């Protein structure tokens, strides 16, 4: 499938990955509608950061995926839906589990219903590596068991299974992309890499939670290409779940040391108990098996960890005023 001139809808376009994907789709010549969550300030999130010439090529729609009428209207005459909208902070989901469940499960149901009613050619549903929980074996392929170790991960498991049911029950042409930990410019400080970078840039101390858990990190441009590839791929991807990740692991402690080294500053890394997940909820290890993506989509990551971290540090250092490094962002 060629995306040029295709009418596409991106839910969650105002977010981190969604904004990068929206820009990429514009570059590819798609006719892009960007759904951002309505607010009284008429703030379009990360879309506000686009160059004016890019904004002029986008149809911005304000609404909420929890509103079925809004989704039905947003999906009208759309060829492809990229569904990225979600409530994603894990610590926040401990405090507000109902909001995570209503947004991620009911919201996804509304998007699927809108896709079905409007006969879209393809829907790309976004999952997360958090649905796997801590690794029972590595590298983790798509057959790895699912574990709801946080309200957030449980809500995403529910959303994934509803997407699966729409493929099996109604023949909806849906494919599920399951990114492992994505990082890069525009990511909020609720994620570990911006948390470390922002603190290291302005202070002599960096506070983090557990140092031993490992993560599989992918630079945002590589993740975005995964979305593009799964949309362009042949029908063999329909009904499938496909991992997107770099196929290596690094501990949070080693990651913090690497970031501090790249910033080239004398910074002490300290433990903060308030940043630790509940014991049974901690995802101890993530390490992706990305062979299915290579086979079905001809996708593989191109940006090394060091290169991606340097780009992220450069962005954050130029936009430090957009962050709150003196608090724990949940």
ZAVEXDREN-168913 format. One record per atom (N, C-alpha, C): x, y, z. Coordinates in steps of 0.001 Angstrom, whole numbers, padded with zeros to 6 digits, always signed. Each point is the difference from the previous one (the first is absolute). Layout:
// residues N
XYZ...
This chain:
// residues 330
+000838-001192+000000-000838+001192+000000+000879+001250+000000-000256+000873-000940+000717+001270-000063-000794+001045+000770+000648+000696+000934-000703+000952+000851-000247+001352-000661+000633+000253-001119-000188+001287-000659-001458+000186-000398-000546+001144+000405-001385+000397-000277-001048-000828+000741+000436-000923+000840-000954-000736+000819-000537+000918+001094-001285-000125+000293-000592+000760+001090+000228-000771+001296+000814+000572+000881+000357-000696+001222-000416+000818+001216-000364-000700+001052-000332+000606+001281+000985-000510+001031+000620+000909+000743+000905-000367+001082-000653+000413+001311-000373-000972+000828-000477+000345+001343+001224+000139+000897-000070+000920+000948+001170+000252+000836+001079+000770-000728-000400+000778-001004+000975+000728-000816+000743+001071+000786-000573+000441+001121+000659+001019+000806+001026-000555+000952+000156-001313+000032+000944-000632+000913+001384-000171-000590+000839-000684+000740+001406-000175-000365+000162-000750-001322-000339-001270-000031+000165-000782-001223-000981+000471-001067-001230+000306+000415-001013+000419-000960+000383+001231-000788+000652+000958+000659+000401+001220-000711+001093-000292-001023+000940-000847+000365+001059-000368-000961-000583-000781-001181-000952-000885+000283-000639-000752-001081-000781+000936-000909-000713+000957+000578-000782+000953-000801+000901+000753-000964+001125+000484+000484+000958+000701-000876+000491-000904-001113+000302-001240+000341+000518-000939-001004-001057-000283-001071-001241-000129+000392-001070-000259-000971-000181+001183-000943+000141+001209+000527-000052+001186-000859+001139-000049-001017+001198-000369+000462+001152-000120-000903-000264-001006-001112-000721-001065+000320-000280-001054-000977-001151+000348-000936-000617+001170+000209-001044+000453-000906-001396-000464+000348-000197-000497+001232-001336-000412+000412-000866+001222+000308-001298-000199-000091-000981+001020+000371-000349-000260+001468+000599+000776+000913+000009-000346+001418-001017+000797+000809-000822-000734+000764-000822+000595+001049+000617-000400+001338+000181+000973+000874+000657-000231+001280-001007+000205+001117-000336-001080+000707-000921+000111+001126+000789+000316+001265-000304+001126+000622+000614+000377+001277-001124+000185+001017+000316-000250+001256-001029+000077+001043-000418+001449+000216-001303+000220+000002-000522+001356+000177+000359+000557+001371+000341+001281+000038+000137+000730+001261-000397+001447-000259-000353+000709+001056-000528+001361-000150+001040+000990-000491+001288-000367+000057+001061+000895-000472+000229-000136-001506-000686-000955-000621+000227-000311-001414+001474-000312-000253+000593-000715+000965+001401-000409-000088+000066-001342-000725+000766-000065-001062+000094-001208-000816+001175-000898+000385+000538+000182+001195+001106-000843+000433+001229+000210-000858+000664-001098-000347+001256+000086-000758-000202+000507-001423-001235-000023-000487-000272+000557-001324+000345+001490-000029-000087+000650+001154+000346+001422+000090+001453+000261-000385+000849-001027+000105+001428+000167-000273+000335-000154-001475-000978-000386-000817+000269-000204-001420+000280+001334-000691+000823-000018-001038+000126+001197-000844-001352+000365-000600-000210+001262-000274-001292+000453-000520-000365-000702-001301+001010-000248-000860-000309-000644-001274-000506-001433+000198+000418-000639+001109-000509-001341+000309-001408+000086+000569-000221+000942+000915-001339+000173+000580-001042+000248-001084+000375+000765-001021-000943+000348-001062-000456-001218-000806+000786-001092+000077-000325-001206-000756-000797-001011+000820-000311+000347+001252-000676-000920+000906-001394+000512+000341-000948-000901+000027-001333+000307+000502-000053-000405+001471+000055+000977+000894-000005-000281+001435-001439-000136+000482-000279-001121+000659-001319-000265+000569+000153-000084+001508-000803+000766+000729+000029-000084+001455-001169-000837+000477+000272-000896+000939-001033-000887+000506+000582-000938+001034-000655-001118+000218+000427-000961+001011-000398-001383-000479+000917-000950+000065-000309-001357-000455-001065-000656+000871-000238+000513+001182-001057-000553+000854-001398+000400-000492-000060+000898-000971-001271+000459-000572-000231-000746-001322-000949-000928-000009-000223-000817-001202-000473+000841-001179-000795+001016+000251-000472+000859-001089+001157+000765-000633+000901+000500+000857+001158+000729-000510+000867-000900-000865+000161-001250+000413+000838-000915-000778-000672-000369-001322-001299-000194+000036-000723-000342-001234+000141+001125-001028-000073+001237+000494+000130+001152-000886+001434+000149-000500+000984-000184+000891+001405+000173-000381+000436-001026-001042-000595-001199+000049+000411-001079-000903-000737+000009-001335-000899+000930-000189-000796+000030-001239+000898+000214-001215-000161-000869-001002+000731+000077-001274+001509-000198+000158+000432-000617+001087+001426-000249+000246+000391-001362-000572+001185-000061-000594+000509-001272-000531+000732-000812+001067+000825+000680+000802+000852-000681+000985-000077+000738+001333-000141-000757+001083+000065+000581+001337+001243-000509+000703+000787+000928+000513+001107-000327+000898-000478+000360+001405-000251-001004+000813-000569+000248+001336+001110-000027+001059+000411+001208+000421+001039+000125+001022-000518+000625+001297-001185+000584-000023-000506+000690+001187-000147-000979+001162+000533+000395+001150-000073-000844+001193+000413+000819+001209-000395-000476+001158+000498+000557+001258+001139-000914+000430+001253+000489-000091+001138-000911+000066+000843+000001+001275-000043+001019+000861+000933-000037+001149-000351-001123+000977+000958-000857+000264-000238-001122+000911-000217+000475+001437+000853+000876+000554-000266+000479+001370-001378+000653+000138-000432+000727-001024-001318+000644+000038-001104-001046+000039+000224-001142-000669-001031-001036-000029-000183-000668+001356+001037+000035+000850-000174-000516+001365-000974+000879+000784+000045+001293-000269-000818+000971+000726-001399+000088-000597-000085-000089-001340-001278+000172-000700-000247-001175-000964-000182-001208+000534-000184-001157-000899-001246+000098-000864-001086+000575+000526-001225+000094-000790+000216+000837-001258+000721+001113+000138+000237+000859-001159+000818-000732-001059+000999-000774+000441+000802-000776-000951-000864-001017-000733-000872-000676+000725-000836-001031-000597-001035+000612-000948-000638+001080+000430-001014+000623-000848+000603+000572-001276+001167+000630+000128+000644+000579-001184+000506-001075-000938+000732-000952+000540+000709-000951-000859-000884-001127-000518-000989-000417+000765-000877-001082-000446-001241+000553-000718-000776+000837+000678-001195+000560-000644+000394+000886-001173+001073+000775+000168+000469+000838-001101+000370-000816-001222+000717-001103+000209+000381-000860-001122-001224-000643-000637-000959-000412+000824-001243-000545-000548-000675+001011-000918-000032+001260+000403-000617+001037-000828+000732+000179-001322+001317-000071+000039+000783+000127-001236-000268-001190-000911-000042-001193+000563-000272-001200-000792-001400+000043-000618-000974+000433+000785-001365+000108-000526-000062+001009-001147+000701+001122+000171+000020+001011-001059+000679-000535-001250+001082-000757+000181+000695-000603-001142-000915-000983-000731-000724-000796+000767-000917-000991-000583-001139+000686-000754-000625+000994+000618-001145+000671-000607+000380+000785-001251+001255+000456-000043+000446+000801-001141+000797-000814-001021+000067-001316+000201+000642-000895-000972+001417+000441-000361+000820+000274+001011+001374+000421-000279+000772-001144-000656+001000+000374-000774+000823-001000-000680+000934-000711+000973+000454+000736+001025+000909-000596+000975-000008+000833+001271+000070-000692+001139+000166+000679+001278+001237-000548+000688+000867+000913+000435+001197-000375+000738-000251+000309+001471-000073-001040+000792-000231+000144+001440+001342-000064+000733+000186+000904+000959+001272+000077+000728-000088-000708+001338+000862-000973+000175+000146-000713+001265+001227+000535+000738+000551-000772+000904+001182+000392+000764+000680-001240+000558+001299+000076+000174+000739-001114+000593-000421-000259+001436-000631+000996+000645-000461-000191+001378-001045-001112+000095-000650-000351-001104-000983-001077+000042+000653-001347+000298+001286-000135-000273+000710-001243+000284+000359-000129+001482+000107+001139+000699+000526-000060+001354+001464-000378-000021+000523-000391+001140+001415-000352+000060+000263-001297-000763+001125-000061-000667+000303-001099-000919-000001-001353+000706-000721-000958-000572+000076-001395+000441+001067-000740-000790+000335+000546-001171+001138-000485-000789+000432+001143-000904+001238-000051-000448+000514+001028-000906+000732-000666-001163+000043+000683-001163-000772+001192-000315-001496-000322-000072-000826+001029+000183-001444-000173+000137-000675+000127-001362-000565-001103-000479-000732+000045-001260-001482+000243+000267-000791+000002-001059-001415+000335+000116-000817-001098+000689+000594-001170+000216-000694-001082+000699+000218+000059+001505+000781+000965+000452+000248+000131+001433-001329+000235+000728-000211-000618+001168-001247+000226+000742-000203+001473+000344-001260+000391+000105-000358+001354+000398-000232+000032+001511+000455+001091+000636-000122+000126+001449-000416+001431+000361-001108+000123+000718-000478+001320+000394+000636+000461+001294+001249+000428-000061+000730+000351+001219-000265+001425+000487-000780+000758-000747-000435+001330+000431-001375+000233-000610-000790+000911+000574-001277+000314-000634+000174+000445-001450+001081+000728-000277+000259+000415-001380+000185-001213-000908+000880-000923+000379+000255-001151-000867-001254-000849-000156-000783-000133+001072-001248-000758-000097-000967+000653-000981-000056+001334+000032-000901+000706-000916+000442-000184-001448+001295-000056-000225+000502-000187-001368-000197-001445-000473+000116-000948+000917-000302-001391-000366-001458-000091-000446-000885+000637+000774-001416+000008-000377-000221+000628-001365+000662+001131-000260-000142+000675-001293+000516-000881-001135+001140-000656+000231+000569-000878-001030-000945-001142-000340-000611-000569+001029-000885-001142-000223-001300+000420-000689-000469+001203+000303-001183+000491-000716+000337+000213-001480+001181+000534-000280+000434+000158-001395+000070-001361-000689+000546-000986+000696+000070-001352-000545-001398-000537-000294-000940+000252+000915-001360-000507-000186-000687+000622-001207+000302+001256-000292-000615+000650-001160+000549-000581-001304+001250-000440+000012+000549-000669-001181-000663-001364-000182-000101-000765+001096-000538-001356-000096-001511-000016-000166-000699+000935+000615-001465-000003-000034-000575+000684-001234+000625+001105-000388-000575+000825-001067+000882+000112-001237+001194-000568+000073+000909+000133-001132+000563+001398-000145-000026+000794+001074+000570+001344-000075+001493-000102-000313+000487+000716-001002+001414-000094-000383+000899+000746+000983+000207-000595+001163+000781+000626+001060+001309-000762+000211+001071+000743+000200+001299-000566+000360+000470+000706+001259+000621-000743+000904+000441+000564+001271+001516+000099+000040+000482+001206+000245+001425+000243+000136+000307+000119+001493+001038-000687+000446+000323-000026+001438+001412+000554+000215+000122+001327+000129+001323+000593+000216+000525-000302+001400+001299-000254+000075+000664-000015+001295+000345+001457+000336+000823+000254+000973+000165+001363+000525+000564+000959-001043-000816+000948-000417+000400+001011-000977+000459+001260+000730+000996+000655-000557+000503+001244+000595+000398+000953-001111+000202+001278+000362+000445+000982-000987-000546+001378+000317+000228+000961-000883-000496+001363+000183-001510+000028+000207-000442+000910+000873-001402+000257+000345-000549-000941+001058+000738-001036+000384-000536-000897+001016-000085+000717+001339-001069-000275+000742-000200+000675+001280+000873-000630+001082+000137+000719+001099+000852-000449+001100-000659-001077+000851-001168-000500-000409-000547-001152+000706+000757-001262-000414+000799+000076-001062+000814-001116-000470+001414+000117+000566+000694-001129+000088+001256-000034+000750+001118+000815-000652+000117-000032-001323+001116+000695-000645-000109+001516+000163-001138+000632-000312-000098+001440+000269+000149+000332+001486-000467-000882+000878+000156+000233+001436+001466+000123+000377+000810-000914-000511+001435+000025+000304+000659+001212-000644-000304+000251-001260+000658+001092-000727-000319+001348+000627-001272+000258+000285-000368+001318+000535+000668+000270+001335+000051-001007+000861+000655+000188+001290+001496+000236-000165+000620-000790-000870+001452+000105-000187+000407+001342-000600-000879+000576-000805+000346+001267-000648+000013+001174+000972-000890-000029+000994-000115+001190+000856+000461-000223+001433+000278-001253+000377+000382-000283+001381+001256-000853+000031+000504-000215+001187+001157-000875+000195-000402-001364+000536-001315-000227+000080-000514-001274+000474-001131-000456-000918-000042-001306-000237-001083-000601-000770-000660-001052+000874-001294+000147+000233-000743-000956+000813-000770-000950-000912+000194-001292+000243-000715-001017-000761-000515-001058+000968-000888-000847-000491-000504-001109+000799+000936-001189-000103-000551-001170-000238+000809-001221-000076+000989+000069-001155+001240-000399+000254+001037+000056-001018+000135-001295-000800-000479-001103+000556+000293-001295-000621-000914-000389-001160-001268+000475-000077-000836-000426-001131+000623+000374-001343-000230-000817-001005+000546+000266-001325-001119+000382-000964+000381+000773-001009-000945+000420-001028+000641-000146-001378-000855-000174-000995+000405-000073-001405-000439+001306-000638+000961+000842-000380-000267+001389-000373+000100+000219-001508-000978+000718-000542-000055+000281-001432-000186+001492-000219+000829+000579-000861-000124+001426-000301-001286+000244-000786-000606+001153+000219-001347+000261-000498-000109-000083-001520+001015+000405-000733-000100-000074-001463-000086-001448-000475+000652-000919+000712-000100-001414-000340-001388-000535+000317-000556+000385+001136-001363-000423+000343-000995+000512-001033+000149+001261-000406-000897+000579-001001+000069-000783-001311+001194-000381-000402+000117-000789-001229-000688-001346+000142-000057-000520+001232-000756-001224+000228-001477+000205-000308-000558+001140+000423-001392+000316-000315-000206+000120-001506+000925+000671-000649-000104+000166-001459+000062-001363-000693+000933-000826+000430+000189-001311-000633-001213-000905+000184-000609+000033+001183-001146-000887+000239-001219+000477-000793-000064+001305-000273-001082+000516-000846+000235-000349-001468+001241+000000-000427+000332-000250-001402+000076-001487-000349+000152-000860+001006+000224-001425-000232-001207-000665-000645+000212-001196-000546-001106-000723-000620-000948-000542+001075-001025-000701-000417-001055-000425+000915+000463-001047+001006+001211-000475-000131+000524-000980+000948+000135+000531+001411-000009+001339+000166+000115+000577+001347-001348+000110+000704-001096-000141-000743-001322+000181+000587-000295-001103+001005-000532+000397+001141-000284-000946+001067+001206-000378+000826+001160+000563-000348+001237-000349+000695+000376+001053+001043+000772-000441+000984+000681+000886+000938+001476-000038-000351+000615+001182-000145+001385+000053-000452+000814+000891+000926+001051-000589+000585+000899+000738+000887+000876+000969-000778+000225+001172+000595+000954+000965-000525+000982+000317+001125+001260-000324-000192+001019+000258+001012+001373-000274-000542+001000+000305+000800+001381-000001-000485+000753-001307+000227-000579-000943+000753+000619-001295+000243+001286+000113+000833-000052+000845+001046+001058+000006+001013-000599+000551+001285+000651-000271+001109-000491+000513+001275+001092+000780+000707-000409+000978+000790+000914+000776+000825-000710+000303+001309+000726-000099+001113-000612+000287+001296-000196+001504+000168-000948+000370+000856-000263+001422+000259+001248+000656+000599+000699-000729+000855+001222+000546+000582+001069+000268-001043+000224-000963-000897+000991+000194-001067-000435+001098-000957-001294+000082-000248-000527+001061-000863+000271+001372+000618-000245+000138+001298+000254+001271+000674+001476+000378-000085+000872-000969+000201+001439+000275-000094+000394+000419-001414-000590-000641-000988+000303+000339-001396-000439+001431-000311-001200+000369+000443-000509+001351-000257+000878+001046+000664+000367-000236+001246+000864+000945+000723+001346+000131-000706+000523-001108-000496+001271+000022-000733-000116+000823-001279-001113-000151-000718-000194+000752-001245-000182+001489+000278-000615+000342+001124-000144+001412+000371+001334+000574+000460+000877-000906+000464+001368+000374+000409-000022+000991+001167-000665-000461+001063-000143+000840+001178+000149-000870+001243+000530+000568+001056+000170-000729+001258-001347-000034+000734-000692-001114-000150-001337-000141+000566-000062-001287+000815-000593+000082+001190-000193-001175+000835-001392-000583-000252-000055-001301-000149-001263-000686-000222-000463-000582+001321-001194+000404+000429-000504-000388+001310-001339-000727-000102-000224-000869+000979-001217-000795+000051-001123+000785+000678-001200-000042-000590-001174+000664+000561-001114-001033+000119-000305-000391+001205-000969-001072+000227-001385+000332-000540-000357+001285-000032-001325+000388-000478-000188-000300-001488+001097-000225-000713-000074-000279-001433-000039-001496-000308-000044-000825+001016+000016-001449-000186-001432-000515-000163-000217-000860-000980-001310-000612-000175-000263-000980+001150-001272-000291+000293-000298-001077+000952+000702-001287-000423+000493-000768+000986+000871-001141-000276-000465-000951-001078-001241-000468+000095-000496-000964-000975-000370+000647-001326-000001+001329-000029-000375+000725-001213+001209+000363-000852+001187-000046+000559+001199+000394-000741+000271-000956-001149+000168+000546-001186+000424-000785-001158+001521-000058+000041+000514-001143+000376+001427-000135+000272+000855-000019-001261-000565-000559-001071+000850-000208-001177-000817+000056-001280+000496+000767-000982-000587+000044-001333+001117-000109-001035-000159-000927-000908+000991-000205-001069-000758-000628-001166-000133+000744-001087-000897-000384-001074+000634-000976-000990-000832-000859-000521+000300-000777-001206-000729+000709-001136+000738+000621-000913-000622+000798-001063+000032-000679-001365+000191-001326+000002+000129-000703-001281-001284+000025-000826-001143+000033+000655-001272+000017-000735-000149+001299-000791+000428+001110+000600-000057+001290-000704+000911-000013-001220+001153-000602+000143+000932-000084-001127-000586-000875-001110-000655-001080+000388-000544-000935-000980-001221+000553-000721-000970+000539+000754-001262+000420-000597+000015+001412-000557+000905+000852+000550-000038+001423-000363+001328+000525-000527+001017-000827+000017+001336+000448-000397+000442+001207+000833-000301-000066+001294+000353+001090+000918+001137-000423+000909+000907+000911+000252+001009-000180+001034+000492+001372+000446+000436+000117+001261+000439+001305+000506+001293+000447-000662+000158+001316-000124+001183+000566-000648+000812+000907+000913-000626+000541+001051+000662+000984+000858+000554-000693+001240+001314+000123+000220+000627-000613+001175-000434+000728+001263+000184-000651+001147-000381+000609+001272+000778+001281+000249+001304-000028-000215+000807+001208+000240-000440+001150-000898-000245-000301-001269-000428+001041-000941-001354+000562+000412-000923-000878+000355-001324+000450+000400+000026+000808+001285+000820-000412+000948+000098+000744+001260+000592+001385-000232+000994+000096-000870+000588+001317-000299-001046+000939-000608-000810-000510-000906-001045+000825-000605-001025+000423+001043-000320-000897+000909-000979+000306+001033+000543+001012+000989+001248-000162+000400+000645+000960+000905+000039+001381-000642+000325+000050-001282+000067+001282-000704-001366+000679-000008-001054-000769-000280-001348+000580-000026-000402+000516+001377+000196-000808+001015-000434+000390+001342+000799+001194+000507+001287+000031-000294+000819+001135+000453-000481+001312-000616-000556-000068-001217-000509+001193-000666-001443+000328+000412-000649-000933+000698-001398+000184+000379-000234-000307+001480+001019+000231+000804-000084-000348+001418-001132+000752+000696-000381+001161-000523-001088+000783+000598-001352-000692-000106-000101-001027-000850-001252-000738-000147-000139-001118+001044+001024-000187+000814+000019-001105+000959-000020+000519+001448-000301-000922+000932-000005+000325+001437+000929-000989+000703+001307+000195-000139+000952-000986+000523+000090-000082+001515-000606+000931+000710+000096+000005+001463-001099-000816+000672-000906-000585-000802-001052-000839+000582+000014-001366-000674-000650-000973+000670-000180-001318-000573-001255+000023-000845+000165-000083-001302-001113+000074-000933-000663-001368-000139-001253-000106+000401-000713-001258-000139-000911+000005-001225
